Amino acid sequence: MARNLTITHPSKLEWANDTDVLTLGRGLQVKVLHHNPETEELSVLVKFPAGYHEPAHKHHSSHSYLVLEGTQIVDGERLTQGDFVYGGREVQHGPFDYPDGCVVFSVFKGPSAQHRYPGSPGGEM
C-alpha cells in the first residue's frame, strides 16, 4: 500500500530560506513536503522567527494551516499549538504577528502560494 503514497520525513529535510515559495523572506524558512503542479497542491512546513510580522496579503490559492508550535496572532486572537485556520483564494487576510516564533503545517490549493502584498516579489494585491 505504501507504494501508492508519497512519504516524506521532515526531520531529514533542511530548512530553506524562503525566497520564491511564499515570497515572504526576512528570515522565514520552509520545508516543502509535497508539491504537485498538475493538481496545484503544495504542502509545506513554515518557520516564522520570533518577532516576525507578516503583512496583509492575498494568494492565488486557498490555504489551510495548523499551528504546530509557538504563537501566531491573527486579528488580535492568539493561536497556539493545534489551532487551525482556513483562508479562501483571493481573500485578503493579515497582518499576522509571531511574537515568540511559530511553526505551521500549511496546504495550498491553487496556482500559487506566493504572498502578494505591496512590494512583494510575488506581485501586488
Secondary structure, 3 states (H helix, E strand, C coil): CHHHCCCCCHHHCCCEECCCCCCCCCCCEEEEEEEECCCCEEEEEEEECCCEEECCEECCCEEEEEEEEECEEECCEEECCCCEEEECCCCCECCEEECCCEEEEEEEECCCCCCECCCCCCCCC
